[in-house]
Amino acid sequence: MNSTVSVPTELGTEKIGTLLRKFAVPGIIAQTASSLYNMVDSIFIGHIPDVGSYAISGLAVTFPLMNFSAALGTLVGVGGLTMVSVLLGQKKYGVANNVLSNVFTLNTLIGIIFTIVSLIYLDPILRFFGASDATLPFARDYMVIILGGNVITHLYFGLNGIIRASGNPRTAMALTLFTVISNAILDPIFIFAFGLGIKGAAMATILCQLMSLLYTLKFFSNPERVPHFPKHILQVDWKIAKSSLAIGVGPFLMNAAACLVALFVNQQLAKYGGDLAIGAYGIGNRITFMFIMIVMGLTQGMQPIVGYNYGAKLYTRVRKVFYISCIWAVATTMLCFLVSEFIPYTAASLFTPDEHLCTLAANGLRIMNAGIGLVGFGMCCTILFQSIGMVKVSIFLSLIRQLIILVPLLYFLPMTMEENGVWLSFPLSDAASIIISAIFVVRLFTKMSKLGDGEDPAILGSRL
């Protein structure tokens, strides 16, 4: 190993508060920018003359398909970045290089397969996801271009996560900020100046991701970095792949569950409210997503610190990182609660000038986020278990809020409450999942408290 290689050993020595700010703040900025990236498309699309309301409803129809695409990306990417952070803590640098190669190859293969299958069956898929005759053309025009650049999207997000996990959060943040700012510049040019409408929004999105990806590939081609691309970049180590995919199953199922929920919500809203109700959910989802992405940025900063210190057997630091992260996360989701309850119409009006659509979105936002205040805690719990390799618990906590509790509520409540029953399903699911997450974390830390720093963590493998 070249002596000039820089390894982020401060993950195990730096003061926790300082370290979390160093890693989390860039992640928060990057994820906030990423959420704005999605919001920019929605805002410009919602203001397309004459068709904006139906265009934004058509965009909402694409959410389940885009969520599933993201799920496939996280299946590879999250497992890879988790392994990299732990391997750096264990000083296994050569294996970390092989993990990076796996992430590149598997994301490419999965992205190509997903693109081909989705394009072949695109219209039936969009119909199944709630598209009507009025919204299908918009959804199709957007997704054909997004799917054409699907491999670019998978590689961009997957490798950006590795940059962050390898101790370079500011670089990862800068790339995300570049993508967001360039997209905000190109969106109005492509949509309005070139007259491309919703197609222009998709083109701007893929072009901006491509520019960031090219820099990322150059970044990992430097042999002085850890990790960096090995000589044979397209090789797959199936032993590493198995471990990586096992870790990524939790986030994959969480995103797949989000896909299923978005599908079910769209179908129920189409049944009880119509096209504009789906558009209202699209607006509410975008607003909520901005705050959720801030928490995701925080947990992304938390993840390499937890992973490194767990790999180095520094359990006191693991617990402290979790506690501080929870305070920040809950503060963020409480802010989402306040926006949703006190200024929902104002927030919705950013996306559309249609007063009726704004009213629908404000009503939905107020009800669906009534229980979001403590969701930040639940998200930290899921990432905690993921970061220390407790895959089964992470998967369960990922699914409990978004699938196991929420989907039955989405099915039964609208039978008596119609459209409002769809919105009410969310806070009831949030409350139940937070209680369950708290129980698991208390049991984990009770066991972890029996370990001294440097001791064998085998006790944590016992059944919780």
C-alpha positions in Angstrom: 0.0 0.0 0.0 1.3 3.4 -1.0 2.3 5.4 2.0 0.5 8.5 0.6 -2.9 6.8 0.8 -5.3 8.7 3.2 -7.5 6.7 5.4 -10.1 8.4 7.6 -8.9 7.1 11.0 -10.5 10.1 12.7 -13.7 8.2 12.5 -12.5 6.3 15.6 -10.8 9.1 17.4 -12.4 12.5 16.8 -14.9 13.9 19.2 -18.4 12.5 18.3 -20.2 15.9 18.0 -17.5 17.4 15.8 -17.2 14.2 13.7 -21.0 14.0 13.2 -21.1 17.6 12.1 -18.3 17.0 9.7 -20.0 14.0 8.1 -23.6 14.8 8.6 -23.7 18.4 7.5 -22.4 17.7 4.0 -24.8 14.8 3.8 -27.7 16.9 5.0 -26.8 19.6 2.4 -26.4 17.0 -0.3 -29.7 15.3 0.5 -31.5 18.6 0.8 -30.2 19.6 -2.5 -31.3 16.2 -3.8 -34.8 16.7 -2.6 -34.8 20.2 -4.2 -33.6 18.4 -7.3 -36.9 16.5 -7.4 -38.9 19.5 -6.3 -37.5 21.7 -9.1 -38.9 19.2 -11.7 -42.3 19.2 -10.0 -42.5 22.9 -9.6 -41.6 23.7 -13.3 -43.8 20.9 -14.5 -46.7 22.1 -12.4 -46.4 25.5 -14.1 -46.5 24.3 -17.7 -49.3 26.5 -19.3 -52.7 24.9 -19.6 -51.7 21.3 -18.7 -49.7 21.8 -15.5 -52.2 20.2 -13.1 -52.5 17.0 -15.2 -48.7 17.0 -15.9 -47.9 17.0 -12.2 -50.5 14.2 -11.7 -48.8 12.3 -14.5 -45.5 12.8 -12.7 -47.0 11.5 -9.5 -48.1 8.3 -11.4 -44.4 7.6 -12.1 -43.4 7.6 -8.4 -43.9 3.9 -7.9 -41.8 3.0 -10.9 -39.1 5.4 -9.9 -39.1 4.2 -6.3 -38.6 0.6 -7.5 -35.7 1.8 -9.7 -34.2 3.5 -6.6 -34.8 0.3 -4.6 -32.7 -1.7 -7.1 -30.0 0.9 -6.8 -29.9 0.8 -3.0 -29.8 -3.0 -3.1 -26.3 -2.7 -4.5 -25.2 0.8 -3.4 -26.1 0.8 0.3 -24.6 -2.7 0.9 -21.4 -1.5 -0.8 -21.0 1.7 1.1 -21.7 -0.1 4.4 -19.1 -2.7 3.6 -16.6 0.0 2.6 -16.9 1.9 5.9 -16.5 -1.3 8.0 -13.6 -2.5 5.9 -11.8 0.8 6.3 -12.3 0.4 10.1 -10.7 -3.0 9.8 -7.9 -1.7 7.5 -8.8 -4.2 4.7 -8.2 -1.8 1.9 -7.8 -4.3 -1.0 -11.2 -5.8 -0.2 -12.7 -2.3 -0.2 -11.4 -1.8 -3.8 -13.1 -5.0 -4.8 -16.4 -3.9 -3.2 -16.2 -0.7 -5.3 -15.7 -2.8 -8.5 -18.8 -4.9 -7.5 -20.9 -1.8 -7.0 -20.0 -0.5 -10.5 -20.6 -3.8 -12.3 -23.8 -4.9 -10.5 -25.4 -1.4 -10.8 -24.6 -1.4 -14.6 -26.1 -4.9 -15.1 -29.2 -4.3 -13.0 -29.8 -0.9 -14.6 -29.7 -2.3 -18.1 -32.1 -5.1 -17.3 -34.5 -2.8 -15.5 -34.5 -0.4 -18.4 -35.3 -3.0 -21.0 -38.1 -4.7 -19.1 -39.7 -1.4 -18.1 -39.6 0.1 -21.6 -41.2 -3.0 -23.1 -44.2 -2.9 -20.7 -44.2 0.8 -19.9 -47.9 1.7 -20.8 -49.4 -1.3 -18.9 -47.2 -0.5 -15.9 -48.2 3.1 -15.8 -51.9 2.2 -16.2 -51.5 -0.2 -13.2 -49.9 2.6 -11.2 -52.9 4.8 -11.6 -52.5 6.6 -15.0 -55.7 7.7 -16.8 -56.2 8.7 -20.4 -55.5 12.3 -19.3 -52.2 11.6 -17.4 -50.7 8.7 -19.3 -49.1 10.8 -22.1 -47.3 12.9 -19.5 -46.1 9.9 -17.5 -45.0 8.1 -20.6 -43.0 11.0 -22.0 -41.2 11.5 -18.7 -40.4 7.9 -18.0 -39.1 7.0 -21.5 -36.3 9.5 -21.1 -35.7 8.7 -17.4 -35.5 5.0 -18.2 -33.1 5.6 -21.1 -30.7 7.1 -18.6 -31.4 4.6 -15.8 -27.8 3.1 -15.8 -26.4 6.7 -15.4 -28.7 7.3 -12.4 -27.8 4.0 -10.7 -24.1 4.5 -11.1 -24.3 8.2 -10.0 -26.1 7.5 -6.8 -24.3 4.3 -6.0 -20.8 5.6 -6.4 -21.7 8.9 -4.7 -22.5 6.9 -1.6 -19.1 5.2 -1.7 -17.4 8.6 -1.9 -19.2 9.6 1.3 -18.5 6.3 3.1 -14.8 6.5 2.2 -14.3 9.7 4.2 -15.0 12.3 1.5 -18.5 13.7 2.4 -17.7 17.1 1.1 -16.8 15.8 -2.4 -20.1 13.8 -2.4 -21.9 16.9 -1.3 -20.3 19.1 -4.0 -21.3 16.6 -6.7 -24.9 16.6 -5.6 -25.0 20.4 -5.3 -23.6 20.7 -8.9 -26.3 18.3 -10.1 -29.0 20.2 -8.4 -27.9 23.7 -9.5 -27.3 22.7 -13.1 -30.7 21.0 -13.2 -32.4 24.1 -11.9 -30.7 26.1 -14.6 -31.4 23.6 -17.4 -35.0 22.8 -16.4 -36.6 26.1 -17.5 -34.5 26.2 -20.6 -35.5 22.7 -21.8 -39.1 22.9 -20.6 -40.0 26.4 -21.7 -37.3 27.9 -24.0 -37.0 24.7 -26.1 -40.7 23.9 -25.7 -40.1 20.3 -24.7 -42.5 20.3 -21.7 -42.2 17.4 -19.4 -39.7 15.7 -21.7 -37.4 18.6 -21.1 -37.4 18.1 -17.4 -36.4 14.4 -17.8 -33.6 15.4 -20.3 -32.2 18.0 -17.9 -32.2 15.4 -15.1 -30.2 12.8 -16.9 -27.8 15.2 -18.5 -26.9 16.7 -15.1 -26.4 13.2 -13.5 -24.2 12.3 -16.4 -21.8 15.2 -15.9 -21.5 14.3 -12.2 -20.9 10.7 -13.0 -18.1 11.4 -15.3 -16.2 13.3 -12.5 -17.0 10.4 -10.1 -15.4 7.9 -12.4 -12.3 10.0 -12.6 -12.3 10.3 -8.8 -12.2 6.6 -8.3 -9.6 6.0 -11.0 -6.9 7.6 -8.8 -4.8 4.7 -7.4 -3.8 6.9 -4.4 -7.4 6.8 -3.1 -9.0 4.2 -0.9 -11.0 2.7 -2.3 -10.2 3.0 -6.0 -11.1 1.0 -9.1 -9.0 -2.2 -9.4 -7.3 -3.1 -12.7 -10.3 -5.1 -13.9 -13.2 -2.9 -13.1 -15.9 -5.1 -14.5 -15.1 -8.2 -12.4 -17.6 -9.5 -9.8 -16.5 -11.2 -6.6 -19.6 -13.2 -5.8 -18.6 -13.7 -2.2 -18.5 -9.9 -1.7 -21.6 -9.5 -3.8 -23.5 -12.0 -1.5 -22.5 -10.1 1.6 -23.1 -6.7 0.0 -26.6 -7.7 -1.3 -27.5 -9.2 2.1 -26.8 -5.8 3.8 -28.6 -3.9 1.0 -31.8 -6.1 1.3 -33.1 -3.9 4.1 -32.9 -0.6 2.2 -34.1 -2.4 -0.9 -37.2 -3.6 0.8 -37.8 -0.2 2.3 -37.7 1.4 -1.1 -39.7 -1.5 -2.7 -42.2 -1.0 0.1 -42.3 2.7 -0.8 -43.0 1.6 -4.4 -45.9 -0.6 -3.3 -47.3 2.1 -1.0 -47.1 4.7 -3.7 -48.9 2.3 -6.1 -51.6 1.5 -3.6 -52.1 5.2 -2.6 -52.4 6.1 -6.3 -55.0 3.4 -6.9 -57.0 4.3 -3.8 -56.9 8.0 -4.6 -57.9 7.3 -8.3 -60.8 5.3 -6.9 -62.0 7.8 -4.3 -60.7 11.1 -5.6 -59.6 11.1 -9.2 -56.6 12.4 -11.1 -56.2 15.6 -9.1 -56.2 13.7 -5.9 -53.2 11.7 -7.2 -51.6 15.1 -8.1 -52.3 16.3 -4.5 -50.5 13.2 -3.2 -47.6 14.0 -5.5 -47.3 17.5 -4.1 -47.6 16.4 -0.5 -45.1 13.6 -1.1 -42.6 16.1 -2.5 -42.9 18.5 0.5 -42.6 15.6 3.0 -39.8 14.1 1.0 -37.7 17.3 1.4 -37.6 16.8 5.2 -37.2 13.1 5.0 -34.2 13.6 2.7 -32.6 15.9 5.3 -32.9 13.1 7.9 -31.5 10.7 5.3 -28.5 13.0 4.9 -28.0 13.0 8.6 -28.2 9.2 8.8 -25.8 9.0 5.9 -23.3 10.9 7.9 -24.1 8.7 10.9 -23.7 5.5 9.0 -19.9 5.5 8.3 -19.2 6.6 11.8 -21.3 3.8 13.3 -19.9 1.3 10.8 -16.3 2.2 11.4 -16.6 2.3 15.2 -18.5 -1.0 15.3 -15.8 -2.5 13.1 -13.2 -1.1 15.5 -15.2 -2.4 18.5 -15.7 1.0 20.0 -19.3 0.5 21.3 -19.5 3.6 23.5 -19.0 5.8 20.4 -21.6 3.8 18.5 -24.3 4.6 21.2 -23.3 8.3 21.4 -23.5 8.8 17.6 -27.0 7.3 17.7 -28.2 9.6 20.5 -27.0 12.8 18.9 -28.3 11.8 15.5 -31.8 11.1 17.0 -31.9 14.7 18.4 -31.2 16.2 15.0 -33.5 13.8 13.2 -36.5 14.4 15.4 -36.0 18.2 15.2 -36.2 17.9 11.4 -39.4 15.8 11.3 -41.0 18.1 13.9 -40.4 21.0 11.5 -42.1 19.0 8.8 -45.1 18.5 11.2 -45.3 22.3 11.8 -45.2 23.1 8.1 -47.9 20.5 7.3 -50.2 21.6 10.1 -49.9 25.4 9.9 -49.0 26.4 6.3 -50.0 23.5 4.1 -51.8 25.6 1.5 -48.8 28.0 1.2 -46.4 25.0 0.7 -48.7 23.4 -1.9 -49.0 26.7 -3.9 -45.3 26.5 -4.8 -46.1 23.6 -7.1 -49.2 24.8 -8.9 -51.4 27.9 -9.4 -54.5 25.7 -9.5 -56.5 26.6 -6.4 -58.5 23.4 -6.3 -55.4 21.3 -6.5 -53.8 23.4 -3.7 -56.8 22.8 -1.5 -56.7 19.1 -2.1 -52.9 18.9 -1.4 -53.2 21.1 1.8 -55.9 18.8 3.2 -53.9 15.7 2.5 -50.7 17.1 3.8 -52.3 18.2 7.1 -53.7 14.7 7.8 -50.9 12.5 6.4 -48.2 14.2 8.4 -50.1 14.4 11.7 -47.8 11.7 13.1 -44.5 12.6 11.4 -42.9 14.4 14.3 -41.0 11.4 15.7 -40.4 9.6 12.4 -36.8 10.8 12.4 -36.2 8.6 15.4 -37.5 5.6 13.6 -35.2 6.3 10.6 -32.2 6.5 12.8 -33.1 3.1 14.3 -33.2 1.5 10.9 -29.8 2.9 9.9 -28.3 1.9 13.2 -29.1 -1.8 12.7 -28.1 -1.6 9.1 -24.8 -0.1 9.9 -23.8 -2.8 12.4 -24.9 -5.6 10.0 -28.1 -6.7 11.9 -29.8 -7.2 8.6 -33.0 -9.0 9.8 -33.9 -6.3 12.3 -33.1 -3.6 9.8 -35.4 -5.2 7.2 -38.2 -5.6 9.8 -38.0 -2.0 10.9 -37.9 -0.9 7.3 -41.0 -2.7 6.5 -43.1 -2.2 9.6 -44.0 1.5 8.9 -44.2 1.4 5.1 -45.8 -2.0 4.5 -46.9 -4.2 7.3 -49.1 -1.6 9.0 -49.7 1.0 6.4 -51.0 -1.1 3.5 -53.8 -2.8 5.5 -54.8 0.7 6.7 -54.8 2.0 3.2 -57.1 -0.8 2.2 -59.7 -0.6 5.0 -59.9 3.0 6.1 -61.1 4.4 2.7 -64.0 2.0 2.8 -65.7 4.2 5.4 -63.7 7.5 5.2 -63.1 7.6 1.4 -60.2 10.0 0.4 -59.5 11.1 4.0 -59.0 7.4 4.9 -56.0 7.3 2.6 -54.4 10.3 4.3 -55.2 9.1 7.9 -53.4 5.8 7.2 -50.0 7.5 7.4 -50.1 8.9 10.9 -51.5 5.8 12.4 -48.7 3.7 10.8 -46.1 6.2 11.9 -47.2 6.0 15.6 -47.2 2.2 15.7 -43.8 1.9 14.0 -42.1 4.3 16.3 -43.1 2.4 19.3 -41.8 -0.9 17.8 -38.5 0.7 16.8 -38.0 2.1 20.3 -38.5 -1.4 21.8 -35.8 -2.9 19.5 -33.3 -0.2 20.2 -33.7 -0.4 24.0 -33.1 -4.2 23.8 -30.0 -3.7 21.6 -28.4 -1.1 23.8 -29.1 -3.1 26.9 -27.0 -5.9 25.4 -24.4 -3.6 24.0 -23.9 -2.0 27.5 -22.6 -5.3 28.7 -19.7 -5.0 26.2 -16.5 -3.1 26.9 -14.7 -1.4 24.0 -12.6 -3.9 22.2 -14.6 -6.9 23.3 -16.1 -9.5 20.9 -19.6 -8.4 19.7 -20.8 -12.0 19.3 -23.5 -11.3 22.0 -25.2 -8.9 19.6 -25.8 -11.8 17.3 -28.2 -13.4 19.7 -31.9 -13.1 19.1 -33.4 -9.7 20.0 
